[in-house]
Amino acid sequence: MIACLAWGSLEWNPGSLKVQRPWRADGPILPVEYVRQSAKNHLTLVITGSGTAVTTFWAPMTVCNLSEAIESLREREGTKPKNIGRCPAQDRYPFSDVISEWAQRMDVEAVVWTALPPKFGGRDGVAPTMDQAVAHLYSLDAEAKTIAEEYVRRTPSSVRTTYRLQFETDLGWTAI
């Protein structure tokens, strides 16, 4: 079995991703946070060492091999293959050891996940502080703010990060 991990929009909007739903709520515990500024200017969740440890979601993929799994997730995310984490793999991804241990416990042969780095102000590897994140969301125009709010509100309610709690307090963006 090949599994795909989720903690944000994949769970509620898998698009063309080849997964067998529903998502299961016992994925590996990983640190995630809203520290990636997307092309649409909202903040998305990514795995980051400074994130909040949350239990992720997972679903079996309806593909025949790891290459197909990588391509399905890459296509859904609109990114390069290098931004799709996978195990087993020759390359190491942040927290791949945690994911690999989880896969062994779950008797999962391979796992794929979105492995994009933090990004803020157009700079990969740069994460906004909480104050910068809140100020950024306040500064968005109406259309971008609507997209940002939907992303935060539709993120699974169990994904309770430090930034999300602040977004709820400052912006009133509670889970749907």
DALIN-V453879 format. One record per residue. PHI is phi in whole degrees, -180 to 180 (* if undefined). BURIAL is b if it has 9 or more other C-alpha atoms within 8 Angstrom, else e. Layout:
[[PHI BURIAL] [PHI BURIAL]]
This chain:
[[* e] [-111 b] [-113 b] [-116 b] [-95 b] [-146 b] [-150 b] [-138 b] [-65 b] [-58 b] [-65 b] [-103 b] [-145 e] [-72 b] [57 e] [-87 e] [-59 b] [-85 b] [-128 b] [-97 b] [-86 e] [-82 e] [-69 b] [-98 e] [-96 e] [-128 e] [-76 b] [-65 b] [-84 b] [-133 b] [-84 b] [-127 b] [-159 b] [-80 b] [-129 b] [-122 b] [-79 b] [-83 e] [-62 e] [-89 e] [83 b] [-85 b] [-100 b] [-113 b] [-81 b] [-137 b] [-71 b] [-152 b] [-58 e] [-93 e] [-80 b] [-92 b] [-70 b] [-133 b] [-79 b] [-86 b] [-108 b] [-151 b] [-146 b] [-66 b] [-95 b] [-101 e] [-128 b] [-93 e] [-154 e] [-64 b] [-61 e] [-66 b] [-64 b] [-60 b] [-66 b] [-62 b] [-71 b] [-59 b] [-65 b] [-61 b] [-85 e] [64 e] [-132 e] [-86 e] [-55 e] [-63 e] [-91 b] [-108 b] [-70 b] [-157 b] [-145 b] [-71 e] [-159 e] [-77 e] [-83 e] [-99 e] [-116 e] [-54 e] [68 e] [-65 b] [-66 e] [-64 b] [-66 b] [-63 b] [-63 e] [-61 b] [-59 b] [-62 b] [-62 e] [-90 e] [59 e] [-101 b] [-72 e] [-151 b] [-139 b] [-126 b] [-158 b] [-77 b] [-121 b] [-80 e] [-82 b] [-56 b] [-157 b] [-152 b] [63 e] [78 e] [-118 e] [-60 e] [85 e] [-104 b] [-106 b] [-72 b] [-69 e] [-61 e] [-62 e] [-64 e] [-63 b] [-64 b] [-61 e] [-61 e] [-64 b] [-62 e] [-80 e] [-67 b] [-70 e] [-57 e] [-65 e] [-65 b] [-66 b] [-63 e] [-65 b] [-62 b] [-64 b] [-60 e] [-59 b] [-67 b] [-65 b] [-87 b] [-58 b] [-49 b] [-61 e] [-75 e] [-87 b] [-102 b] [-92 b] [-60 b] [-65 b] [-61 b] [-60 b] [-69 b] [-63 b] [-64 b] [-67 e] [-80 e] [-110 e] [75 e] [-88 b] [-87 e] [-62 b] [-78 e]]
